Amino acid sequence: MWTKLSATTVSEGERFDWFNDVVSHSLMPLVLASERSADFQAEAAALDLGAVQVSSFEYSHVRSRRTPALIRRGDPEQYQLSLLTRGRMWMSQCGVEAELAPGDMILWDTSHPFEADCRAGQGTLGALVVQLPRDALPLRAGRIDPLLGHRIGAESGMAAILAQFLSSLGTHGSACSPQELQRLGTVAVELSAAVLAQRVDAYGELPAEARARALRERIDAFIEDHLGDPGLTPGLIAAAHGISVRRLYLLFRDGSESVSATVRRRRLERCRADLARPELAGRPVHDIAARWCFGNAAAFSRAFREAYGISPTAFRRAAAQADPYGERSATRAEASFPTE
């Protein structure tokens, strides 16, 4: 589970020093300075995934430096990959400078000096940091080092999938069992390696298992983005990823579901979410079913009852009674039924 820490647990005059200690113990020793040290605010959390740790930070303006003396004092010998979630920052390592905005990622090496600074006027800064032991990555250091200090955009492709994966850990990580967290640690390493390898044209150097895992993640993201497409078939999915249908089936063989079952389940989940949305209460059930490619109303009703033990109409009624004012509707971001 996430281990959470807050500066509100210490007195105002001690909060900046408290944050300095948290960063030094959870990431690495740094020299920190802040214009807001008198009224400093910070939250931190960590999730242990076995092979790696993911840390979450939100804090007031800070300038940080990693010096040769601090490296000699303590070095976890890690690559640390950060996803910026709030604010803007600047960072420099190995002669490379980068300006980062929310959604950007950056990689640094704890064994090299660096500097970083929050940009003024941006309020608090938020970031997720994946701590990757060097020996956990299936890439040689010489391959990775050219990426140090460079901005890694996460607008599309594997980088976008990694960013979504990291963000989802904040929402769902606490609900996972220790065994599931261990598996998620493997996913975090392999997705990170795939992103870095693509940036330096070294994807073919990854182990076959890591490439297969990365491909499966790409396919899962593709399915999620095309659930409303009635042409979403195994053939289309395979063609979009340059593989045969047989190869696609093999990727799903070790899981609990076939490709078609995965698509069907996710479409039912979208229907369920839409049926619970108060703003869609006037939409007929069959319209919502058709939006997610269930053309036969009777077949949809049977599939919904088999999945959730209740009819679509009864589920909608129960959801409305449990949430009469629609207070939870804003959190249902996964439901994307178009509105006029």
C-alpha positions as CSV (number, residue, x, y, z in Angstrom):
1,M,0.0,0.0,0.0
2,W,1.0,3.6,-0.4
3,T,2.9,4.9,2.6
4,K,1.9,8.5,3.0
5,L,3.6,11.4,4.7
6,S,2.5,15.0,5.2
7,A,4.3,18.2,6.3
8,T,1.2,19.1,8.3
9,T,2.3,16.6,10.9
10,V,5.2,18.9,12.0
11,S,5.3,22.5,13.0
12,E,5.5,25.2,10.3
13,G,9.1,26.1,11.1
14,E,10.3,22.5,10.7
15,R,8.5,21.6,7.5
16,F,11.2,22.5,5.1
17,D,13.8,20.5,7.0
18,W,11.3,17.7,7.3
19,F,10.9,17.6,3.5
20,N,14.7,17.6,3.1
21,D,14.9,14.5,5.3
22,V,12.1,12.8,3.4
23,V,13.8,13.4,0.0
24,S,17.2,12.3,1.3
25,H,15.9,9.1,2.7
26,S,13.4,8.2,0.0
27,L,15.3,9.3,-3.2
28,M,18.9,10.5,-2.4
29,P,20.7,13.2,-0.5
30,L,20.2,16.7,-2.1
31,V,20.9,20.3,-1.3
32,L,17.5,22.0,-1.2
33,A,16.7,25.7,-1.0
34,S,13.3,27.4,-1.1
35,E,11.8,30.9,-1.2
36,R,8.8,29.4,0.7
37,S,10.7,27.7,3.6
38,A,8.7,29.7,6.2
39,D,5.3,28.4,5.0
40,F,6.5,25.3,3.2
41,Q,3.9,22.7,2.1
42,A,4.6,19.1,1.1
43,E,3.0,15.7,0.7
44,A,4.9,12.5,-0.1
45,A,4.0,8.9,-0.6
46,A,5.7,5.7,-1.6
47,L,4.6,2.4,-3.1
48,D,6.9,-0.6,-2.9
49,L,6.7,-2.8,-6.0
50,G,9.5,-5.1,-5.1
51,A,11.9,-4.6,-8.0
52,V,11.2,-0.8,-8.0
53,Q,9.7,1.8,-5.8
54,V,7.3,4.5,-7.0
55,S,7.2,7.8,-5.0
56,S,4.8,10.6,-5.3
57,F,5.6,14.2,-4.3
58,E,3.8,17.5,-4.2
59,Y,5.6,20.5,-2.7
60,S,6.2,24.2,-2.7
61,H,8.9,25.9,-4.7
62,V,12.3,24.2,-4.3
63,R,15.7,24.4,-5.9
64,S,17.7,21.2,-5.7
65,R,21.3,20.2,-6.4
66,R,23.1,16.9,-6.4
67,T,26.8,17.5,-5.9
68,P,29.8,15.2,-6.1
69,A,30.2,15.4,-2.3
70,L,26.6,14.2,-1.8
71,I,27.1,11.4,-4.3
72,R,30.1,10.2,-2.3
73,R,28.0,10.4,0.9
74,G,25.2,8.3,-0.4
75,D,24.4,6.9,-3.8
76,P,21.5,4.4,-4.4
77,E,23.0,3.7,-7.9
78,Q,19.6,4.2,-9.6
79,Y,18.1,5.6,-12.7
80,Q,15.1,7.7,-11.6
81,L,12.4,8.4,-14.1
82,S,10.0,11.2,-13.2
83,L,6.6,12.1,-14.5
84,L,5.6,15.7,-13.9
85,T,1.9,15.9,-12.8
86,R,1.7,19.5,-11.7
87,G,3.6,22.8,-12.2
88,R,6.7,23.4,-14.4
89,M,10.3,22.8,-13.7
90,W,13.8,23.0,-15.2
91,M,16.5,20.3,-14.9
92,S,20.1,19.9,-16.0
93,Q,22.3,16.8,-16.0
94,C,25.4,15.9,-18.0
95,G,25.4,19.2,-19.8
96,V,21.7,18.8,-21.0
97,E,19.0,21.2,-20.0
98,A,15.2,20.5,-20.1
99,E,12.1,22.5,-19.5
100,L,9.2,20.3,-18.3
101,A,5.4,20.8,-18.2
102,P,2.7,18.5,-16.8
103,G,2.7,15.2,-18.6
104,D,6.5,15.3,-19.5
105,M,8.9,12.8,-18.2
106,I,12.7,13.0,-17.5
107,L,15.4,10.5,-16.6
108,W,18.4,11.1,-14.3
109,D,21.2,9.1,-12.8
110,T,21.8,9.4,-9.1
111,S,25.6,8.8,-9.7
112,H,25.9,12.1,-11.7
113,P,25.5,15.7,-10.4
114,F,22.4,17.6,-11.5
115,E,20.4,20.7,-10.7
116,A,16.6,21.3,-10.8
117,D,14.3,24.2,-10.1
118,C,10.6,24.8,-10.0
119,R,9.5,27.6,-12.2
120,A,8.2,30.7,-10.3
121,G,4.5,31.5,-10.3
122,Q,3.4,27.9,-10.9
123,G,2.2,27.1,-7.4
124,T,3.1,23.6,-6.1
125,L,4.9,21.0,-8.1
126,G,3.8,17.4,-8.3
127,A,5.7,14.4,-9.6
128,L,5.8,10.7,-9.7
129,V,9.2,9.1,-9.5
130,V,10.1,5.5,-10.5
131,Q,13.3,4.3,-8.8
132,L,15.0,1.9,-11.2
133,P,18.1,0.0,-9.9
134,R,20.7,-0.1,-12.7
135,D,20.8,-3.9,-12.8
136,A,17.0,-4.1,-13.1
137,L,17.0,-2.5,-16.5
138,P,17.8,-4.9,-19.4
139,L,19.8,-2.2,-21.2
140,R,23.5,-1.3,-21.0
141,A,24.3,2.0,-19.3
142,G,26.0,3.2,-22.4
143,R,22.7,2.9,-24.2
144,I,20.7,4.8,-21.5
145,D,23.1,7.6,-20.6
146,P,22.4,9.7,-23.8
147,L,18.9,10.2,-22.5
148,L,19.9,11.7,-19.2
149,G,18.5,15.2,-18.7
150,H,16.4,15.1,-21.8
151,R,12.6,15.8,-21.8
152,I,10.6,12.7,-22.7
153,G,7.2,13.6,-24.1
154,A,4.4,11.3,-23.1
155,E,1.8,12.4,-25.7
156,S,1.6,9.1,-27.5
157,G,3.0,5.6,-27.9
158,M,4.8,3.7,-25.2
159,A,5.6,6.8,-23.2
160,A,1.9,7.6,-23.0
161,I,1.1,4.1,-21.8
162,L,3.8,4.3,-19.1
163,A,2.5,7.7,-18.0
164,Q,-1.0,6.3,-17.7
165,F,0.3,3.2,-15.9
166,L,2.1,5.4,-13.3
167,S,-1.0,7.6,-12.8
168,S,-3.2,4.6,-12.3
169,L,-1.0,3.3,-9.5
170,G,-2.0,6.4,-7.5
171,T,-5.7,5.5,-7.9
172,H,-5.6,1.7,-7.6
173,G,-2.2,0.7,-6.0
174,S,-3.6,0.5,-2.5
175,A,-6.2,-2.1,-3.5
176,C,-3.5,-4.5,-4.8
177,S,-2.2,-7.5,-3.0
178,P,1.5,-8.0,-2.3
179,Q,1.7,-10.5,-5.1
180,E,0.0,-8.1,-7.5
181,L,2.3,-5.3,-6.5
182,Q,5.3,-7.6,-7.3
183,R,3.9,-8.2,-10.8
184,L,3.3,-4.4,-11.2
185,G,6.9,-3.9,-10.4
186,T,7.9,-6.1,-13.3
187,V,5.5,-4.2,-15.5
188,A,7.0,-0.8,-14.4
189,V,10.5,-2.0,-15.2
190,E,9.6,-3.4,-18.6
191,L,7.5,-0.4,-19.7
192,S,10.3,1.9,-18.6
193,A,12.8,-0.1,-20.5
194,A,10.7,-0.1,-23.6
195,V,10.2,3.6,-23.5
196,L,14.0,4.2,-23.1
197,A,14.9,1.6,-25.7
198,Q,12.7,3.2,-28.3
199,R,14.2,6.6,-27.7
200,V,17.7,5.3,-28.5
201,D,16.7,2.8,-31.2
202,A,17.6,-0.2,-29.0
203,Y,14.2,-1.9,-28.8
204,G,15.6,-5.1,-30.3
205,E,18.1,-5.4,-27.5
206,L,15.3,-6.0,-24.9
207,P,14.6,-9.5,-23.8
208,A,11.8,-11.3,-25.7
209,E,9.7,-11.4,-22.6
210,A,10.0,-7.6,-22.1
211,R,9.1,-6.9,-25.7
212,A,6.1,-9.2,-25.4
213,R,4.9,-7.4,-22.2
214,A,5.3,-4.0,-23.8
215,L,3.4,-5.2,-26.9
216,R,0.6,-6.5,-24.7
217,E,0.4,-3.1,-22.9
218,R,0.2,-1.3,-26.3
219,I,-2.6,-3.7,-27.4
220,D,-4.5,-3.1,-24.1
221,A,-4.3,0.6,-24.7
222,F,-5.4,0.3,-28.3
223,I,-8.4,-1.8,-27.2
224,E,-9.4,0.7,-24.6
225,D,-9.2,3.6,-27.1
226,H,-11.4,1.7,-29.7
227,L,-14.1,0.1,-27.7
228,G,-16.7,2.2,-29.5
229,D,-15.6,0.9,-32.9
230,P,-17.8,-2.0,-34.1
231,G,-14.9,-3.1,-36.3
232,L,-12.7,-3.8,-33.3
233,T,-11.9,-7.5,-34.1
234,P,-8.9,-9.6,-33.4
235,G,-7.9,-9.1,-37.1
236,L,-8.0,-5.3,-36.8
237,I,-6.1,-5.4,-33.5
238,A,-3.4,-7.6,-34.9
239,A,-3.1,-5.6,-38.1
240,A,-2.8,-2.3,-36.2
241,H,0.3,-3.8,-34.3
242,G,1.9,-5.5,-37.3
243,I,1.4,-9.0,-36.0
244,S,-0.6,-12.1,-37.1
245,V,-3.8,-13.0,-35.4
246,R,-2.1,-16.2,-34.2
247,R,0.5,-14.1,-32.5
248,L,-2.2,-12.0,-30.9
249,Y,-3.9,-15.1,-29.5
250,L,-0.6,-16.3,-28.1
251,L,-0.1,-13.0,-26.2
252,F,-3.4,-13.5,-24.5
253,R,-3.0,-17.3,-23.9
254,D,-1.4,-16.9,-20.5
255,G,-4.1,-14.5,-19.2
256,S,-7.5,-15.3,-17.9
257,E,-9.4,-14.0,-21.0
258,S,-9.3,-14.3,-24.7
259,V,-9.0,-11.2,-26.9
260,S,-12.7,-11.2,-27.7
261,A,-13.6,-11.8,-24.0
262,T,-11.4,-8.8,-23.0
263,V,-13.2,-6.6,-25.5
264,R,-16.6,-7.8,-24.4
265,R,-15.8,-7.3,-20.7
266,R,-14.5,-3.8,-21.2
267,R,-17.5,-2.8,-23.3
268,L,-19.8,-4.1,-20.6
269,E,-17.9,-2.0,-18.0
270,R,-18.4,1.1,-20.2
271,C,-22.1,0.3,-20.4
272,R,-22.3,-0.1,-16.6
273,A,-20.5,3.2,-16.0
274,D,-22.9,5.0,-18.4
275,L,-26.0,3.5,-16.8
276,A,-24.9,4.9,-13.5
277,R,-24.4,8.5,-14.9
278,P,-27.3,10.8,-13.8
279,E,-26.9,13.0,-16.8
280,L,-27.6,10.0,-19.1
281,A,-30.8,9.0,-17.2
282,G,-32.9,9.9,-20.2
283,R,-31.0,7.8,-22.6
284,P,-32.7,4.5,-23.4
285,V,-30.8,1.4,-22.2
286,H,-30.6,0.1,-25.8
287,D,-28.9,3.4,-26.9
288,I,-26.2,3.1,-24.3
289,A,-25.7,-0.6,-25.3
290,A,-25.5,0.4,-29.0
291,R,-22.9,3.1,-28.2
292,W,-20.6,0.3,-27.0
293,C,-21.4,-2.0,-29.9
294,F,-24.1,-4.2,-28.4
295,G,-26.6,-4.1,-31.3
296,N,-29.1,-6.7,-29.9
297,A,-30.9,-5.4,-26.8
298,A,-31.9,-8.9,-25.6
299,A,-28.4,-10.3,-26.0
300,F,-27.0,-7.2,-24.2
301,S,-29.4,-7.7,-21.3
302,R,-28.4,-11.3,-20.9
303,A,-24.7,-10.5,-21.1
304,F,-25.0,-7.7,-18.5
305,R,-27.0,-10.0,-16.1
306,E,-24.4,-12.7,-16.5
307,A,-21.6,-10.3,-15.7
308,Y,-23.2,-8.3,-12.8
309,G,-26.0,-10.5,-11.6
310,I,-28.7,-7.8,-12.3
311,S,-30.5,-6.5,-15.3
312,P,-29.3,-3.2,-16.9
313,T,-32.6,-1.5,-16.0
314,A,-32.5,-2.7,-12.4
315,F,-28.8,-1.6,-12.1
316,R,-29.6,1.9,-13.4
317,R,-32.5,2.2,-10.9
318,A,-30.3,1.0,-8.0
319,A,-27.5,3.4,-9.0
320,A,-29.9,6.3,-9.0
321,Q,-31.2,5.5,-5.6
322,A,-27.7,5.1,-4.2
323,D,-26.5,8.4,-5.7
324,P,-29.7,10.6,-6.1
325,Y,-27.8,13.9,-6.5
326,G,-25.1,12.6,-8.9
327,E,-22.3,13.4,-6.4
328,R,-20.1,10.7,-7.8
329,S,-20.7,11.2,-11.5
330,A,-17.8,13.6,-11.8
331,T,-15.4,10.8,-10.9
332,R,-16.6,8.5,-13.7
333,A,-14.0,9.7,-16.1
334,E,-13.9,6.4,-17.8
335,A,-17.4,6.8,-19.1
336,S,-17.3,8.7,-22.4
337,F,-20.8,8.6,-23.9
338,P,-21.2,11.7,-26.2
339,T,-23.6,14.4,-25.1
340,E,-25.5,16.8,-27.4
